[in-house]
């Protein structure tokens, strides 16, 4: 990328992983949530570039200082200190450490595997007529668990980043899902839990309540 930029005068790279404008651009969404919901206790966001989790949470905390932020990552993503693996899911997770990820802002992080996300996507579509891709399924799974296990008056906002149109040949394709062993996967009622990000490699829905910057730990 650096070579390409240097060879093209006037070229610009948005660098969504490290550009603070990515974070700042989500402030209007936070203001909209505050205005429409009146109060938010918990915000659930998929984490890829780190932009919308950092941007929405930081702006919402101006309205609601006690807001709790829950991140949702993909199995095989390195963002929260897990080893890099080949990933089927797109829209969340990364093989690098985006500097837009606001690690201190998170109260907990969950990892979800592709089969669990597919189950959640299809269940959401069939039962509630809401549809989306990998990140929507993963976020819905975690938000549903939080809703079931939190006090009844807890107000949870979950960000669904996209719709189903890009996932007809993956998430909603029986052939694709069968070829990758994703059909007939039913998530556990509750996630497994680890005490630190690098305690062990996680392969199924797992959570951690202690979130730190992996680069700060390994430095």
C-alpha positions in Angstrom: 0.0 0.0 0.0 2.8 2.4 0.9 4.5 1.7 -2.5 1.2 2.3 -4.3 0.6 5.6 -2.5 4.1 6.9 -3.2 3.8 6.0 -6.9 0.4 7.9 -7.3 0.7 11.6 -6.6 -2.4 12.8 -4.7 -3.5 9.3 -3.8 -5.3 8.8 -0.5 -5.8 5.7 1.6 -8.8 5.9 4.0 -7.1 3.3 6.3 -10.2 2.4 8.1 -8.3 0.4 10.7 -6.4 3.3 12.0 -8.1 6.5 10.8 -9.8 8.4 13.7 -12.4 9.7 11.3 -13.8 6.2 11.2 -14.5 6.5 14.9 -15.8 10.1 14.8 -18.2 9.3 12.0 -20.4 7.2 14.3 -21.3 10.0 16.8 -24.6 10.8 14.9 -25.7 7.1 15.3 -25.0 7.4 19.1 -27.1 10.6 19.3 -29.9 8.9 17.3 -29.9 5.9 19.7 -30.0 8.3 22.7 -32.8 10.3 21.3 -35.0 7.3 20.3 -34.3 4.9 23.2 -34.1 7.5 26.0 -31.6 5.3 27.9 -29.0 2.6 27.0 -27.4 0.4 29.6 -25.5 -2.0 27.3 -24.2 -1.6 23.8 -23.3 -4.7 21.8 -21.1 -4.3 18.7 -19.2 -6.5 16.3 -15.5 -5.6 16.2 -13.6 -5.4 12.9 -12.0 -2.1 12.2 -13.0 -1.0 15.7 -14.7 2.1 14.3 -18.3 1.7 15.2 -17.7 0.1 18.6 -15.4 2.9 19.7 -17.4 5.7 18.0 -20.8 4.8 19.2 -19.7 3.8 22.7 -17.7 7.0 23.3 -20.5 9.2 22.1 -23.2 7.3 24.0 -21.2 7.6 27.2 -21.5 11.3 27.0 -25.2 10.7 27.5 -25.0 7.6 29.7 -21.6 7.4 31.6 -22.4 4.0 33.1 -22.9 2.4 29.6 -21.4 -1.1 29.3 -19.8 -2.1 26.0 -19.8 -5.7 24.8 -17.6 -6.6 21.9 -18.3 -9.5 19.5 -15.4 -11.0 17.6 -14.9 -14.0 15.3 -13.1 -17.2 16.1 -9.7 -17.0 14.6 -9.4 -13.3 14.8 -6.4 -11.7 16.5 -8.0 -8.5 17.7 -8.4 -9.6 21.3 -5.3 -11.7 21.6 -6.4 -15.0 20.0 -4.1 -16.8 17.4 -4.8 -15.9 13.8 -6.6 -18.6 11.9 -8.3 -18.8 8.5 -11.8 -17.2 8.9 -15.0 -17.9 7.0 -16.8 -14.9 8.5 -16.5 -11.4 7.1 -17.5 -8.1 8.6 -16.0 -8.8 12.0 -12.6 -10.0 13.2 -9.2 -9.2 11.8 -5.7 -10.7 11.3 -4.1 -7.4 12.5 -4.5 -5.2 15.6 -6.5 -2.1 14.4 -5.6 1.0 16.4 -9.2 2.2 16.2 -10.2 -0.6 18.7 -10.7 1.1 22.0 -9.7 -1.7 24.3 -10.2 0.0 27.6 -13.8 0.8 26.6 -14.9 -2.8 26.6 -16.5 -4.5 29.6 -16.4 -7.9 28.0 -15.7 -9.6 24.7 -17.4 -12.7 23.1 -16.0 -14.9 20.3 -18.5 -16.7 18.0 -17.8 -19.4 15.5 -19.3 -19.5 12.0 -21.8 -22.3 12.7 -23.2 -20.4 15.7 -23.5 -17.2 13.6 -25.3 -19.1 10.9 -27.8 -20.6 13.4 -28.4 -17.1 14.8 -28.8 -15.5 11.4 -31.3 -18.1 10.3 -33.2 -18.1 13.6 -33.4 -14.3 13.6 -34.8 -14.4 10.0 -37.3 -17.2 10.5 -38.7 -16.1 13.9 -38.3 -12.3 13.8 -38.1 -11.4 10.1 -34.9 -9.5 10.6 -31.9 -10.6 8.5 -28.3 -9.9 8.0 -24.8 -11.5 7.6 -22.1 -13.0 9.8 -21.8 -10.0 12.2 -25.5 -9.7 12.6 -25.8 -13.3 13.6 -22.9 -13.1 16.1 -24.2 -9.9 17.6 -27.8 -11.2 17.9 -26.5 -14.4 19.7 -24.7 -12.3 22.3 -27.4 -9.7 22.7 -30.0 -12.4 23.2 -27.9 -14.0 25.9 -27.4 -10.6 27.6 -31.2 -9.9 27.5 -31.9 -13.3 29.1 -29.3 -12.9 31.9 -29.6 -9.2 32.7 -32.1 -7.6 35.1 -35.5 -7.1 33.4 -35.2 -3.3 33.1 -31.8 -3.4 31.3 -31.9 -1.6 28.0 -29.7 -3.2 25.4 -28.8 -1.7 22.0 -27.3 -4.1 19.5 -25.8 -2.8 16.2 -26.7 -4.8 13.1 -24.3 -3.5 10.5 -25.9 -4.8 7.3 -28.6 -6.7 5.6 -28.8 -10.2 3.9 -28.1 -9.3 0.3 -24.4 -10.1 0.4 -24.9 -13.5 2.1 -27.3 -15.4 -0.1 -24.5 -17.6 -1.3 -22.9 -18.1 2.1 -24.9 -17.8 5.3 -28.3 -18.5 3.6 -27.0 -21.1 1.2 -27.6 -24.7 2.4 -24.9 -26.0 -0.1 -22.3 -23.6 1.2 -23.1 -24.2 4.8 -23.2 -28.0 4.4 -19.8 -28.0 2.6 -18.3 -26.1 5.6 -20.0 -28.1 8.3 -22.1 -25.2 9.4 -25.6 -26.7 9.3 -27.2 -28.2 12.4 -25.0 -26.3 14.7 -26.9 -25.2 17.8 -25.1 -22.8 20.2 -24.9 -23.6 23.9 -27.3 -21.8 26.1 -24.5 -19.9 27.7 -21.0 -19.0 26.5 -17.9 -20.7 27.9 -15.7 -18.2 29.9 -12.0 -17.6 30.1 -10.3 -15.4 32.7 -7.8 -13.7 30.3 -7.7 -13.1 26.6 -4.9 -15.5 25.9 -5.7 -18.2 28.4 -6.4 -20.7 25.6 -7.5 -20.8 22.0 -11.3 -20.6 21.8 -13.2 -22.6 19.2 -16.8 -21.9 20.1 -18.9 -19.2 21.8 -16.7 -17.9 24.6 -16.5 -14.7 26.6 -13.9 -12.9 28.7 -14.6 -10.1 31.2 -11.0 -8.8 31.3 -10.2 -6.9 28.1 -6.8 -5.4 27.4 -4.8 -4.4 24.4 -2.8 -7.5 23.3 0.1 -5.4 22.1 0.4 -3.8 25.5 0.6 -7.3 27.1 3.1 -8.7 24.7 5.3 -5.6 24.5 
